[in-house]
Amino acid sequence: MTENTYNFKVGMTCSGCSGAVNRILSKTAGVETFDISLEKQTVTVKSSSLTQDQVFEAIKKSGKPVEVLTL
């Protein structure tokens, strides 16, 4: 399978916010790696088995505003 990289803008203002996103992604089956930047308010996720929409919905469960970033 091809590894896909997905980028999101996530409204995070503190370490608690980024921690919530971290907890969700850590528990999401299919997420291989992820990087959270509180400073830039971005999340990058790598997965071979999940679609961008599936990752989007997972991050949305954190309660933080999220949108897809196109680089």
All heavy atoms as a GROMACS GRO file, in nm:
protein
  532
    1MET      N    1   0.083  -0.120   0.000
    1MET     CA    2   0.000   0.000   0.000
    1MET      C    3   0.087   0.125   0.000
    1MET      O    4   0.195   0.125   0.056
    1MET     CB    5  -0.089   0.003   0.124
    1MET     CG    6  -0.211  -0.081   0.117
    1MET     SD    7  -0.319  -0.038   0.255
    1MET     CE    8  -0.471  -0.072   0.174
    2THR      N    9   0.034   0.227  -0.057
    2THR     CA   10   0.104   0.355  -0.063
    2THR      C   11   0.078   0.434   0.064
    2THR      O   12  -0.036   0.442   0.111
    2THR     CB   13   0.055   0.438  -0.183
    2THR    OG1   14   0.072   0.362  -0.301
    2THR    CG2   15   0.131   0.567  -0.195
    3GLU      N   16   0.184   0.490   0.119
    3GLU     CA   17   0.168   0.574   0.237
    3GLU      C   18   0.122   0.712   0.193
    3GLU      O   19   0.181   0.772   0.104
    3GLU     CB   20   0.299   0.584   0.314
    3GLU     CG   21   0.286   0.666   0.441
    3GLU     CD   22   0.414   0.669   0.522
    3GLU    OE1   23   0.505   0.743   0.482
    3GLU    OE2   24   0.421   0.597   0.621
    4ASN      N   25   0.014   0.760   0.253
    4ASN     CA   26  -0.040   0.892   0.223
    4ASN      C   27  -0.007   0.988   0.336
    4ASN      O   28  -0.004   0.948   0.452
    4ASN     CB   29  -0.191   0.885   0.205
    4ASN     CG   30  -0.231   0.797   0.089
    4ASN    OD1   31  -0.188   0.820  -0.023
    4ASN    ND2   32  -0.310   0.695   0.116
    5THR      N   33   0.016   1.114   0.300
    5THR     CA   34   0.040   1.219   0.398
    5THR      C   35  -0.074   1.319   0.390
    5THR      O   36  -0.106   1.368   0.282
    5THR     CB   37   0.174   1.290   0.371
    5THR    OG1   38   0.279   1.193   0.376
    5THR    CG2   39   0.201   1.398   0.475
    6TYR      N   40  -0.135   1.346   0.504
    6TYR     CA   41  -0.247   1.439   0.512
    6TYR      C   42  -0.211   1.554   0.605
    6TYR      O   43  -0.154   1.533   0.712
    6TYR     CB   44  -0.372   1.368   0.566
    6TYR     CG   45  -0.408   1.243   0.490
    6TYR    CD1   46  -0.411   1.120   0.554
    6TYR    CD2   47  -0.439   1.247   0.355
    6TYR    CE1   48  -0.446   1.004   0.486
    6TYR    CE2   49  -0.473   1.132   0.285
    6TYR     CZ   50  -0.477   1.011   0.351
    6TYR     OH   51  -0.511   0.896   0.282
    7ASN      N   52  -0.245   1.675   0.564
    7ASN     CA   53  -0.213   1.794   0.641
    7ASN      C   54  -0.342   1.868   0.679
    7ASN      O   55  -0.430   1.886   0.595
    7ASN     CB   56  -0.124   1.887   0.559
    7ASN     CG   57   0.008   1.822   0.526
    7ASN    OD1   58   0.093   1.804   0.612
    7ASN    ND2   59   0.026   1.783   0.401
    8PHE      N   60  -0.347   1.910   0.805
    8PHE     CA   61  -0.466   1.977   0.857
    8PHE      C   62  -0.428   2.101   0.936
    8PHE      O   63  -0.323   2.105   1.000
    8PHE     CB   64  -0.543   1.883   0.951
    8PHE     CG   65  -0.584   1.755   0.885
    8PHE    CD1   66  -0.503   1.643   0.894
    8PHE    CD2   67  -0.702   1.746   0.815
    8PHE    CE1   68  -0.540   1.524   0.833
    8PHE    CE2   69  -0.740   1.627   0.754
    8PHE     CZ   70  -0.658   1.516   0.762
    9LYS      N   71  -0.515   2.200   0.933
    9LYS     CA   72  -0.506   2.318   1.019
    9LYS      C   73  -0.602   2.289   1.134
    9LYS      O   74  -0.720   2.262   1.111
    9LYS     CB   75  -0.549   2.442   0.942
    9LYS     CG   76  -0.552   2.568   1.023
    9LYS     CD   77  -0.417   2.633   1.021
    9LYS     CE   78  -0.426   2.772   1.084
    9LYS     NZ   79  -0.295   2.822   1.114
   10VAL      N   80  -0.551   2.292   1.257
   10VAL     CA   81  -0.633   2.258   1.374
   10VAL      C   82  -0.622   2.372   1.474
   10VAL      O   83  -0.512   2.416   1.508
   10VAL     CB   84  -0.587   2.125   1.438
   10VAL    CG1   85  -0.676   2.089   1.555
   10VAL    CG2   86  -0.588   2.012   1.335
   11GLY      N   87  -0.736   2.419   1.520
   11GLY     CA   88  -0.740   2.530   1.616
   11GLY      C   89  -0.694   2.485   1.754
   11GLY      O   90  -0.773   2.436   1.833
   12MET      N   91  -0.565   2.501   1.780
   12MET     CA   92  -0.506   2.462   1.909
   12MET      C   93  -0.439   2.586   1.970
   12MET      O   94  -0.358   2.650   1.903
   12MET     CB   95  -0.401   2.352   1.889
   12MET     CG   96  -0.454   2.227   1.824
   12MET     SD   97  -0.324   2.104   1.791
   12MET     CE   98  -0.233   2.184   1.656
   13THR      N   99  -0.474   2.616   2.094
   13THR     CA  100  -0.418   2.736   2.157
   13THR      C  101  -0.328   2.704   2.276
   13THR      O  102  -0.263   2.794   2.328
   13THR     CB  103  -0.532   2.829   2.203
   13THR    OG1  104  -0.617   2.756   2.291
   13THR    CG2  105  -0.612   2.881   2.084
   14CYS      N  106  -0.327   2.578   2.319
   14CYS     CA  107  -0.246   2.543   2.436
   14CYS      C  108  -0.202   2.397   2.427
   14CYS      O  109  -0.246   2.324   2.340
   14CYS     CB  110  -0.324   2.568   2.565
   14CYS     SG  111  -0.468   2.460   2.582
   15SER      N  112  -0.119   2.358   2.522
   15SER     CA  113  -0.070   2.220   2.521
   15SER      C  114  -0.182   2.120   2.549
   15SER      O  115  -0.177   2.006   2.505
   15SER     CB  116   0.044   2.201   2.620
   15SER     OG  117   0.001   2.231   2.751
   16GLY      N  118  -0.286   2.165   2.619
   16GLY     CA  119  -0.402   2.078   2.642
   16GLY      C  120  -0.473   2.047   2.512
   16GLY      O  121  -0.520   1.935   2.490
   17CYS      N  122  -0.481   2.148   2.425
   17CYS     CA  123  -0.544   2.130   2.293
   17CYS      C  124  -0.465   2.030   2.210
   17CYS      O  125  -0.522   1.937   2.152
   17CYS     CB  126  -0.551   2.263   2.218
   17CYS     SG  127  -0.657   2.387   2.291
   18SER      N  128  -0.336   2.050   2.202
   18SER     CA  129  -0.253   1.959   2.122
   18SER      C  130  -0.251   1.820   2.185
   18SER      O  131  -0.246   1.720   2.115
   18SER     CB  132  -0.112   2.013   2.103
   18SER     OG  133  -0.046   2.031   2.226
   19GLY      N  134  -0.260   1.814   2.317
   19GLY     CA  135  -0.265   1.686   2.387
   19GLY      C  136  -0.391   1.608   2.352
   19GLY      O  137  -0.388   1.485   2.338
   20ALA      N  138  -0.504   1.679   2.338
   20ALA     CA  139  -0.629   1.614   2.301
   20ALA      C  140  -0.618   1.551   2.161
   20ALA      O  141  -0.660   1.437   2.139
   20ALA     CB  142  -0.744   1.714   2.305
   21VAL      N  143  -0.558   1.624   2.068
   21VAL     CA  144  -0.539   1.574   1.932
   21VAL      C  145  -0.442   1.456   1.936
   21VAL      O  146  -0.464   1.354   1.870
   21VAL     CB  147  -0.489   1.685   1.838
   21VAL    CG1  148  -0.456   1.629   1.700
   21VAL    CG2  149  -0.592   1.797   1.828
   22ASN      N  150  -0.337   1.467   2.014
   22ASN     CA  151  -0.238   1.360   2.028
   22ASN      C  152  -0.305   1.232   2.079
   22ASN      O  153  -0.280   1.123   2.025
   22ASN     CB  154  -0.128   1.404   2.125
   22ASN     CG  155  -0.013   1.306   2.133
   22ASN    OD1  156  -0.033   1.187   2.149
   22ASN    ND2  157   0.107   1.356   2.124
   23ARG      N  158  -0.388   1.244   2.181
   23ARG     CA  159  -0.456   1.126   2.237
   23ARG      C  160  -0.546   1.059   2.132
   23ARG      O  161  -0.546   0.936   2.120
   23ARG     CB  162  -0.537   1.162   2.361
   23ARG     CG  163  -0.451   1.186   2.484
   23ARG     CD  164  -0.534   1.205   2.610
   23ARG     NE  165  -0.616   1.326   2.606
   23ARG     CZ  166  -0.571   1.449   2.631
   23ARG    NH1  167  -0.444   1.468   2.662
   23ARG    NH2  168  -0.653   1.552   2.627
   24ILE      N  169  -0.620   1.139   2.057
   24ILE     CA  170  -0.709   1.084   1.954
   24ILE      C  171  -0.628   1.009   1.848
   24ILE      O  172  -0.660   0.896   1.812
   24ILE     CB  173  -0.791   1.197   1.887
   24ILE    CG1  174  -0.889   1.259   1.985
   24ILE    CG2  175  -0.859   1.148   1.760
   24ILE    CD1  176  -1.012   1.177   2.014
   25LEU      N  177  -0.524   1.073   1.795
   25LEU     CA  178  -0.446   1.011   1.688
   25LEU      C  179  -0.370   0.888   1.737
   25LEU      O  180  -0.354   0.792   1.663
   25LEU     CB  181  -0.351   1.113   1.625
   25LEU     CG  182  -0.420   1.224   1.545
   25LEU    CD1  183  -0.317   1.326   1.498
   25LEU    CD2  184  -0.498   1.167   1.428
   26SER      N  185  -0.326   0.890   1.863
   26SER     CA  186  -0.254   0.774   1.919
   26SER      C  187  -0.344   0.651   1.926
   26SER      O  188  -0.296   0.538   1.915
   26SER     CB  189  -0.204   0.806   2.060
   26SER     OG  190  -0.105   0.906   2.055
   27LYS      N  191  -0.474   0.673   1.941
   27LYS     CA  192  -0.569   0.563   1.955
   27LYS      C  193  -0.636   0.526   1.823
   27LYS      O  194  -0.715   0.432   1.819
   27LYS     CB  195  -0.678   0.601   2.055
   27LYS     CG  196  -0.627   0.618   2.196
   27LYS     CD  197  -0.737   0.663   2.288
   27LYS     CE  198  -0.685   0.688   2.428
   27LYS     NZ  199  -0.790   0.739   2.517
   28THR      N  200  -0.607   0.599   1.716
   28THR     CA  201  -0.672   0.573   1.588
   28THR      C  202  -0.596   0.467   1.510
   28THR      O  203  -0.481   0.488   1.471
   28THR     CB  204  -0.681   0.704   1.505
   28THR    OG1  205  -0.754   0.802   1.580
   28THR    CG2  206  -0.752   0.679   1.372
   29ALA      N  207  -0.661   0.352   1.491
   29ALA     CA  208  -0.599   0.244   1.415
   29ALA      C  209  -0.575   0.289   1.272
   29ALA      O  210  -0.662   0.352   1.211
   29ALA     CB  211  -0.690   0.122   1.417
   30GLY      N  212  -0.457   0.261   1.221
   30GLY     CA  213  -0.423   0.297   1.084
   30GLY      C  214  -0.334   0.419   1.074
   30GLY      O  215  -0.274   0.443   0.971
   31VAL      N  216  -0.327   0.498   1.181
   31VAL     CA  217  -0.236   0.613   1.182
   31VAL      C  218  -0.096   0.559   1.210
   31VAL      O  219  -0.071   0.497   1.313
   31VAL     CB  220  -0.276   0.718   1.289
   31VAL    CG1  221  -0.168   0.823   1.304
   31VAL    CG2  222  -0.410   0.782   1.253
   32GLU      N  223  -0.004   0.580   1.116
   32GLU     CA  224   0.130   0.528   1.131
   32GLU      C  225   0.219   0.626   1.206
   32GLU      O  226   0.287   0.588   1.301
   32GLU     CB  227   0.188   0.493   0.994
   32GLU     CG  228   0.113   0.376   0.932
   32GLU     CD  229   0.135   0.360   0.784
   32GLU    OE1  230   0.228   0.422   0.728
   32GLU    OE2  231   0.058   0.285   0.724
   33THR      N  232   0.220   0.751   1.162
   33THR     CA  233   0.295   0.855   1.231
   33THR      C  234   0.217   0.985   1.221
   33THR      O  235   0.133   1.001   1.132
   33THR     CB  236   0.436   0.878   1.170
   33THR    OG1  237   0.422   0.926   1.037
   33THR    CG2  238   0.520   0.752   1.174
   34PHE      N  239   0.246   1.076   1.314
   34PHE     CA  240   0.185   1.208   1.306
   34PHE      C  241   0.275   1.310   1.373
   34PHE      O  242   0.357   1.276   1.457
   34PHE     CB  243   0.044   1.211   1.367
   34PHE     CG  244   0.037   1.174   1.513
   34PHE    CD1  245   0.050   1.271   1.612
   34PHE    CD2  246   0.018   1.042   1.552
   34PHE    CE1  247   0.042   1.236   1.746
   34PHE    CE2  248   0.010   1.008   1.686
   34PHE     CZ  249   0.023   1.106   1.783
   35ASP      N  250   0.260   1.434   1.330
   35ASP     CA  251   0.337   1.544   1.386
   35ASP      C  252   0.240   1.658   1.415
   35ASP      O  253   0.162   1.697   1.328
   35ASP     CB  254   0.444   1.590   1.287
   35ASP     CG  255   0.527   1.706   1.342
   35ASP    OD1  256   0.589   1.688   1.449
   35ASP    OD2  257   0.527   1.814   1.281
   36ILE      N  258   0.244   1.709   1.537
   36ILE     CA  259   0.157   1.818   1.579
   36ILE      C  260   0.243   1.940   1.606
   36ILE      O  261   0.337   1.934   1.685
   36ILE     CB  262   0.078   1.779   1.706
   36ILE    CG1  263  -0.010   1.657   1.678
   36ILE    CG2  264  -0.004   1.897   1.756
   36ILE    CD1  265  -0.076   1.599   1.802
   37SER      N  266   0.210   2.052   1.541
   37SER     CA  267   0.279   2.178   1.567
   37SER      C  268   0.180   2.275   1.631
   37SER      O  269   0.091   2.327   1.563
   37SER     CB  270   0.335   2.237   1.438
   37SER     OG  271   0.385   2.368   1.464
   38LEU      N  272   0.196   2.297   1.761
   38LEU     CA  273   0.111   2.391   1.832
   38LEU      C  274   0.137   2.533   1.781
   38LEU      O  275   0.044   2.611   1.762
   38LEU     CB  276   0.135   2.382   1.983
   38LEU     CG  277   0.056   2.477   2.072
   38LEU    CD1  278  -0.094   2.458   2.053
   38LEU    CD2  279   0.092   2.454   2.219
   39GLU      N  280   0.263   2.564   1.755
   39GLU     CA  281   0.300   2.698   1.708
   39GLU      C  282   0.233   2.732   1.575
   39GLU      O  283   0.178   2.840   1.557
   39GLU     CB  284   0.452   2.706   1.693
   39GLU     CG  285   0.501   2.842   1.646
   39GLU     CD  286   0.653   2.846   1.629
   39GLU    OE1  287   0.723   2.765   1.691
   39GLU    OE2  288   0.699   2.931   1.552
   40LYS      N  289   0.236   2.637   1.481
   40LYS     CA  290   0.177   2.661   1.348
   40LYS      C  291   0.031   2.620   1.342
   40LYS      O  292  -0.036   2.645   1.243
   40LYS     CB  293   0.255   2.583   1.242
   40LYS     CG  294   0.397   2.630   1.224
   40LYS     CD  295   0.467   2.545   1.120
   40LYS     CE  296   0.612   2.586   1.105
   40LYS     NZ  297   0.684   2.499   1.011
   41GLN      N  298  -0.017   2.551   1.447
   41GLN     CA  299  -0.153   2.497   1.454
   41GLN      C  300  -0.180   2.402   1.337
   41GLN      O  301  -0.284   2.409   1.271
   41GLN     CB  302  -0.257   2.609   1.459
   41GLN     CG  303  -0.247   2.690   1.586
   41GLN     CD  304  -0.365   2.783   1.605
   41GLN    OE1  305  -0.472   2.763   1.549
   41GLN    NE2  306  -0.345   2.887   1.684
   42THR      N  307  -0.083   2.314   1.312
   42THR     CA  308  -0.098   2.216   1.204
   42THR      C  309  -0.076   2.074   1.257
   42THR      O  310  -0.009   2.053   1.358
   42THR     CB  311   0.003   2.242   1.090
   42THR    OG1  312   0.136   2.235   1.143
   42THR    CG2  313  -0.020   2.376   1.024
   43VAL      N  314  -0.136   1.980   1.185
   43VAL     CA  315  -0.118   1.838   1.214
   43VAL      C  316  -0.091   1.768   1.082
   43VAL      O  317  -0.164   1.788   0.985
   43VAL     CB  318  -0.244   1.778   1.281
   43VAL    CG1  319  -0.228   1.628   1.303
   43VAL    CG2  320  -0.274   1.848   1.414
   44THR      N  321   0.015   1.688   1.079
   44THR     CA  322   0.049   1.608   0.961
   44THR      C  323   0.038   1.461   1.002
   44THR      O  324   0.096   1.421   1.103
   44THR     CB  325   0.191   1.639   0.912
   44THR    OG1  326   0.198   1.778   0.881
   44THR    CG2  327   0.227   1.557   0.791
   45VAL      N  328  -0.036   1.385   0.924
   45VAL     CA  329  -0.061   1.244   0.955
   45VAL      C  330  -0.020   1.159   0.836
   45VAL      O  331  -0.050   1.193   0.722
   45VAL     CB  332  -0.211   1.220   0.986
   45VAL    CG1  333  -0.237   1.072   1.014
   45VAL    CG2  334  -0.256   1.305   1.104
   46LYS      N  335   0.048   1.047   0.863
   46LYS     CA  336   0.084   0.951   0.760
   46LYS      C  337   0.010   0.821   0.786
   46LYS      O  338   0.010   0.771   0.898
   46LYS     CB  339   0.235   0.927   0.756
   46LYS     CG  340   0.311   1.049   0.709
   46LYS     CD  341   0.455   1.022   0.686
   46LYS     CE  342   0.521   1.152   0.636
   46LYS     NZ  343   0.658   1.131   0.599
   47SER      N  344  -0.051   0.768   0.679
   47SER     CA  345  -0.127   0.644   0.690
   47SER      C  346  -0.133   0.576   0.555
   47SER      O  347  -0.146   0.643   0.452
   47SER     CB  348  -0.269   0.671   0.740
   47SER     OG  349  -0.344   0.551   0.741
   48SER      N  350  -0.127   0.444   0.556
   48SER     CA  351  -0.142   0.366   0.434
   48SER      C  352  -0.285   0.315   0.418
   48SER      O  353  -0.326   0.278   0.309
   48SER     CB  354  -0.047   0.246   0.434
   48SER     OG  355   0.086   0.289   0.437
   49SER      N  356  -0.360   0.313   0.529
   49SER     CA  357  -0.491   0.248   0.525
   49SER      C  358  -0.609   0.343   0.545
   49SER      O  359  -0.723   0.304   0.520
   49SER     CB  360  -0.497   0.138   0.630
   49SER     OG  361  -0.474   0.192   0.760
   50LEU      N  362  -0.585   0.466   0.589
   50LEU     CA  363  -0.695   0.559   0.615
   50LEU      C  364  -0.705   0.664   0.504
   50LEU      O  365  -0.605   0.705   0.447
   50LEU     CB  366  -0.674   0.632   0.748
   50LEU     CG  367  -0.672   0.545   0.873
   50LEU    CD1  368  -0.637   0.629   0.994
   50LEU    CD2  369  -0.805   0.475   0.893
   51THR      N  370  -0.829   0.707   0.479
   51THR     CA  371  -0.850   0.816   0.385
   51THR      C  372  -0.836   0.948   0.458
   51THR      O  373  -0.839   0.954   0.582
   51THR     CB  374  -0.990   0.810   0.323
   51THR    OG1  375  -1.087   0.834   0.426
   51THR    CG2  376  -1.017   0.677   0.254
   52GLN      N  377  -0.824   1.055   0.381
   52GLN     CA  378  -0.815   1.188   0.440
   52GLN      C  379  -0.941   1.218   0.522
   52GLN      O  380  -0.932   1.275   0.630
   52GLN     CB  381  -0.796   1.292   0.331
   52GLN     CG  382  -0.774   1.431   0.384
   52GLN     CD  383  -0.730   1.527   0.276
   52GLN    OE1  384  -0.694   1.488   0.166
   52GLN    NE2  385  -0.734   1.653   0.305
   53ASP      N  386  -1.056   1.178   0.472
   53ASP     CA  387  -1.181   1.201   0.544
   53ASP      C  388  -1.185   1.127   0.678
   53ASP      O  389  -1.235   1.180   0.777
   53ASP     CB  390  -1.302   1.159   0.460
   53ASP     CG  391  -1.330   1.256   0.345
   53ASP    OD1  392  -1.283   1.372   0.351
   53ASP    OD2  393  -1.399   1.216   0.251
   54GLN      N  394  -1.132   1.006   0.682
   54GLN     CA  395  -1.129   0.930   0.806
   54GLN      C  396  -1.040   0.997   0.910
   54GLN      O  397  -1.076   1.004   1.028
   54GLN     CB  398  -1.081   0.787   0.780
   54GLN     CG  399  -1.181   0.703   0.704
   54GLN     CD  400  -1.123   0.569   0.662
   54GLN    OE1  401  -1.013   0.562   0.606
   54GLN    NE2  402  -1.197   0.462   0.688
   55VAL      N  403  -0.925   1.048   0.866
   55VAL     CA  404  -0.835   1.118   0.959
   55VAL      C  405  -0.900   1.248   1.004
   55VAL      O  406  -0.896   1.283   1.122
   55VAL     CB  407  -0.697   1.143   0.893
   55VAL    CG1  408  -0.608   1.222   0.988
   55VAL    CG2  409  -0.631   1.012   0.854
   56PHE      N  410  -0.963   1.320   0.912
   56PHE     CA  411  -1.033   1.445   0.942
   56PHE      C  412  -1.138   1.420   1.052
   56PHE      O  413  -1.144   1.494   1.152
   56PHE     CB  414  -1.101   1.498   0.815
   56PHE     CG  415  -1.178   1.626   0.836
   56PHE    CD1  416  -1.117   1.748   0.820
   56PHE    CD2  417  -1.313   1.623   0.868
   56PHE    CE1  418  -1.189   1.866   0.838
   56PHE    CE2  419  -1.385   1.739   0.887
   56PHE     CZ  420  -1.322   1.862   0.872
   57GLU      N  421  -1.219   1.316   1.035
   57GLU     CA  422  -1.323   1.285   1.133
   57GLU      C  423  -1.263   1.246   1.269
   57GLU      O  424  -1.319   1.280   1.373
   57GLU     CB  425  -1.414   1.174   1.081
   57GLU     CG  426  -1.504   1.218   0.966
   57GLU     CD  427  -1.596   1.334   1.001
   57GLU    OE1  428  -1.651   1.337   1.112
   57GLU    OE2  429  -1.613   1.423   0.915
   58ALA      N  430  -1.150   1.177   1.267
   58ALA     CA  431  -1.084   1.140   1.393
   58ALA      C  432  -1.038   1.265   1.467
   58ALA      O  433  -1.062   1.280   1.588
   58ALA     CB  434  -0.966   1.047   1.366
   59ILE      N  435  -0.972   1.358   1.395
   59ILE     CA  436  -0.924   1.481   1.459
   59ILE      C  437  -1.042   1.564   1.510
   59ILE      O  438  -1.036   1.624   1.618
   59ILE     CB  439  -0.837   1.563   1.362
   59ILE    CG1  440  -0.709   1.486   1.329
   59ILE    CG2  441  -0.802   1.699   1.421
   59ILE    CD1  442  -0.625   1.548   1.218
   60LYS      N  443  -1.151   1.564   1.434
   60LYS     CA  444  -1.271   1.640   1.472
   60LYS      C  445  -1.327   1.594   1.607
   60LYS      O  446  -1.383   1.673   1.682
   60LYS     CB  447  -1.376   1.622   1.362
   60LYS     CG  448  -1.475   1.734   1.350
   60LYS     CD  449  -1.546   1.725   1.218
   60LYS     CE  450  -1.694   1.715   1.242
   60LYS     NZ  451  -1.769   1.711   1.117
   61LYS      N  452  -1.306   1.467   1.640
   61LYS     CA  453  -1.353   1.413   1.769
   61LYS      C  454  -1.285   1.480   1.888
   61LYS      O  455  -1.333   1.471   2.000
   61LYS     CB  456  -1.329   1.262   1.775
   61LYS     CG  457  -1.421   1.183   1.685
   61LYS     CD  458  -1.391   1.035   1.695
   61LYS     CE  459  -1.473   0.956   1.595
   61LYS     NZ  460  -1.437   0.814   1.597
   62SER      N  461  -1.173   1.548   1.864
   62SER     CA  462  -1.104   1.619   1.972
   62SER      C  463  -1.181   1.744   2.015
   62SER      O  464  -1.151   1.803   2.118
   62SER     CB  465  -0.962   1.658   1.929
   62SER     OG  466  -0.967   1.763   1.832
   63GLY      N  467  -1.278   1.785   1.932
   63GLY     CA  468  -1.355   1.905   1.962
   63GLY      C  469  -1.290   2.033   1.912
   63GLY      O  470  -1.342   2.142   1.933
   64LYS      N  471  -1.178   2.021   1.847
   64LYS     CA  472  -1.106   2.137   1.795
   64LYS      C  473  -1.150   2.164   1.652
   64LYS      O  474  -1.176   2.071   1.576
   64LYS     CB  475  -0.954   2.115   1.799
   64LYS     CG  476  -0.900   2.074   1.934
   64LYS     CD  477  -0.932   2.178   2.038
   64LYS     CE  478  -0.905   2.125   2.177
   64LYS     NZ  479  -0.984   2.191   2.277
   65PRO      N  480  -1.154   2.292   1.612
   65PRO     CA  481  -1.186   2.320   1.471
   65PRO      C  482  -1.075   2.268   1.380
   65PRO      O  483  -0.957   2.285   1.411
   65PRO     CB  484  -1.195   2.473   1.465
   65PRO     CG  485  -1.141   2.525   1.594
   65PRO     CD  486  -1.133   2.412   1.691
   66VAL      N  487  -1.114   2.203   1.272
   66VAL     CA  488  -1.016   2.141   1.183
   66VAL      C  489  -1.054   2.166   1.038
   66VAL      O  490  -1.173   2.168   1.005
   66VAL     CB  491  -1.002   1.989   1.213
   66VAL    CG1  492  -1.133   1.916   1.198
   66VAL    CG2  493  -0.898   1.924   1.126
   67GLU      N  494  -0.954   2.188   0.955
   67GLU     CA  495  -0.976   2.201   0.811
   67GLU      C  496  -0.859   2.138   0.738
   67GLU      O  497  -0.747   2.131   0.791
   67GLU     CB  498  -0.996   2.346   0.769
   67GLU     CG  499  -0.879   2.436   0.798
   67GLU     CD  500  -0.907   2.584   0.771
   67GLU    OE1  501  -0.983   2.645   0.846
   67GLU    OE2  502  -0.851   2.635   0.672
   68VAL      N  503  -0.884   2.093   0.618
   68VAL     CA  504  -0.780   2.031   0.536
   68VAL      C  505  -0.689   2.141   0.482
   68VAL      O  506  -0.735   2.243   0.434
   68VAL     CB  507  -0.843   1.951   0.420
   68VAL    CG1  508  -0.735   1.897   0.327
   68VAL    CG2  509  -0.930   1.838   0.474
   69LEU      N  510  -0.559   2.118   0.492
   69LEU     CA  511  -0.459   2.209   0.435
   69LEU      C  512  -0.413   2.154   0.302
   69LEU      O  513  -0.380   2.035   0.290
   69LEU     CB  514  -0.337   2.219   0.527
   69LEU     CG  515  -0.337   2.322   0.636
   69LEU    CD1  516  -0.205   2.314   0.712
   69LEU    CD2  517  -0.358   2.462   0.584
   70THR      N  518  -0.406   2.239   0.201
   70THR     CA  519  -0.347   2.199   0.074
   70THR      C  520  -0.215   2.271   0.062
   70THR      O  521  -0.210   2.394   0.070
   70THR     CB  522  -0.440   2.234  -0.044
   70THR    OG1  523  -0.477   2.371  -0.032
   70THR    CG2  524  -0.564   2.148  -0.043
   71LEU      N  525  -0.109   2.195   0.051
   71LEU     CA  526   0.025   2.253   0.047
   71LEU      C  527   0.073   2.273  -0.094
   71LEU      O  528   0.036   2.209  -0.185
   71LEU     CB  529   0.124   2.164   0.122
   71LEU     CG  530   0.090   2.142   0.269
   71LEU    CD1  531   0.192   2.048   0.330
   71LEU    CD2  532   0.088   2.272   0.345
   0.00000   0.00000   0.00000
